[in-house]
Amino acid sequence: MLNRVILMGRLVSDPELKTTNTGISVTSFSIAVDRNYVKSGEERKADFFNIVCWRSTAEFVCRFFGKGSLIAVDGQLQSRTYQAKDGTNRTVVEVVADNISFTGERRDTSGGGYAQPYGGQNYGGQPSYGNQPYGGSQSYQSAPPQVPTSYQSGSNADFQEMPLDDDLPF
């Protein structure tokens, strides 16, 4: 069976970090995703999706994203049923996020606004942060990996001469 959801949209409100009774971090928020098709003479419509993040992914979202932030979500669609205060049974369908990525513009930490766009790449070249929501292994990295040095400003001493008379292995 296949259950995979990939969405990119804007947060409708600031995410709020909560903790379960067992000490697990969790946050839930909604994102607005614009529809591609616009009828002539009408405004673009959007769909709203509920997202749930657990553990380090929840902490990551609450730290780096706020209302209006562009976000990419990769996860699984899940439904659950609960009993409301009035006694009626309700069903909720939500995306449980495995990975969250930065997209679009970077949040300016000094002024609270947004700075230059990233062009759809993850923040600072870091991989997406994520985990398995229900007790699976975590793929969150506590420290961002180092970005390789560029050789644009390097000298010829940084490279070795390749012998031309050897057979290539391919």
C-alpha positions in Angstrom: 0.0 0.0 0.0 1.1 3.6 -0.6 0.3 6.5 1.6 2.4 9.5 0.9 1.5 13.2 0.9 3.8 16.1 -0.3 2.4 19.6 0.2 3.8 23.1 -0.1 1.9 26.1 1.3 1.8 28.8 3.9 1.2 28.5 7.6 -2.2 29.9 8.5 -1.1 30.7 12.1 1.9 30.5 14.3 2.6 26.9 15.4 2.5 26.3 19.2 4.7 23.6 20.8 2.9 21.3 23.2 4.1 18.4 25.3 2.3 15.1 25.9 2.0 13.6 29.4 4.9 11.4 28.6 7.1 14.4 27.6 6.9 14.1 23.8 6.8 17.3 21.8 4.0 17.8 19.4 2.5 20.7 17.3 -0.4 20.9 14.9 -1.1 23.7 12.4 -2.8 24.3 9.1 -1.3 25.3 5.8 -3.0 27.0 2.8 -2.1 25.5 -0.5 -3.1 27.4 -3.7 -4.9 25.6 -6.4 -3.2 25.6 -9.8 -6.3 26.3 -11.9 -8.0 29.7 -11.8 -11.2 30.4 -13.6 -11.3 33.5 -15.7 -12.6 36.4 -13.6 -12.3 34.6 -10.3 -9.7 34.8 -7.5 -7.3 31.9 -6.9 -8.7 29.4 -4.4 -6.8 27.6 -1.7 -7.2 24.3 0.2 -6.4 24.1 3.9 -4.7 21.0 5.3 -4.2 20.1 9.0 -0.6 19.0 9.8 0.8 17.2 12.9 4.5 17.1 13.8 6.0 15.0 16.6 9.3 15.2 18.6 12.2 17.0 17.0 10.2 17.9 13.9 7.7 19.7 16.1 10.5 21.6 17.8 12.0 22.5 14.4 8.7 23.8 13.0 8.0 26.0 16.1 11.5 27.4 16.1 11.9 28.3 12.4 8.3 28.8 11.0 5.6 31.4 11.8 2.3 32.6 10.3 2.7 33.2 6.5 5.9 31.1 6.2 6.3 29.0 3.1 6.7 25.3 4.1 7.1 22.0 2.4 5.6 19.0 4.2 6.3 15.3 3.4 4.2 12.8 5.4 1.4 10.4 5.6 -2.4 10.9 5.6 -4.1 9.6 8.7 -7.6 9.7 10.0 -8.8 9.4 13.6 -12.2 9.4 15.3 -12.9 11.1 18.6 -16.0 11.9 20.7 -16.8 15.6 21.0 -18.0 17.3 24.2 -21.6 17.2 22.9 -21.3 13.4 22.5 -21.2 13.2 18.8 -18.5 11.2 17.0 -16.1 13.3 14.8 -13.6 12.2 12.2 -10.4 14.2 11.5 -8.1 13.7 8.5 -4.6 15.1 8.9 -1.1 14.8 7.5 1.4 13.4 10.0 4.7 15.0 8.9 7.8 12.9 8.5 9.9 15.7 6.9 9.7 19.4 6.9 11.7 21.7 4.6 12.2 25.4 4.1 11.1 26.7 0.7 10.8 30.2 -0.8 12.1 33.0 1.4 14.3 32.9 4.5 13.0 34.4 7.7 15.1 37.4 8.8 16.0 36.6 12.4 17.0 40.2 13.2 13.9 42.1 12.1 11.2 39.3 12.1 10.6 39.7 8.3 11.6 37.7 5.3 14.9 38.0 3.3 16.1 36.7 0.0 14.5 33.6 -1.5 16.2 30.2 -1.3 15.0 28.9 -4.6 13.3 25.9 -3.1 16.3 24.5 -1.3 16.5 23.5 2.3 17.7 26.1 4.8 21.5 26.6 4.6 22.0 23.4 2.6 20.8 21.3 5.5 18.7 18.2 4.9 15.1 18.1 5.8 14.4 17.4 9.5 12.0 14.6 10.3 11.2 11.5 12.3 8.8 8.7 12.5 5.9 10.0 14.5 4.9 6.9 16.5 8.0 5.5 18.1 10.1 5.0 14.9 13.8 5.9 14.6 14.5 9.6 14.3 16.4 11.0 11.4 16.9 14.5 13.0 20.4 15.6 13.1 21.4 17.7 16.1 24.1 19.7 14.3 23.8 20.8 10.7 26.3 19.2 8.3 29.2 21.3 7.1 28.8 22.6 3.6 31.7 21.6 1.3 34.2 24.3 0.5 34.0 25.8 -3.0 37.0 25.6 -5.2 36.2 28.8 -7.1 38.9 30.7 -5.2 41.3 27.7 -5.0 44.7 27.5 -6.7 46.0 24.8 -9.0 47.9 23.3 -6.1 44.6 22.1 -4.8 44.3 19.6 -7.7 46.3 16.6 -8.9 47.3 16.1 -12.5 45.6 13.1 -14.1 47.8 10.9 -16.2 46.5 10.7 -19.7 48.0 7.3 -20.7 46.1 5.2 -18.0 43.0 3.3 -18.9 39.9 4.8 -17.4 37.8 2.4 -15.2 34.6 2.9 -17.2 
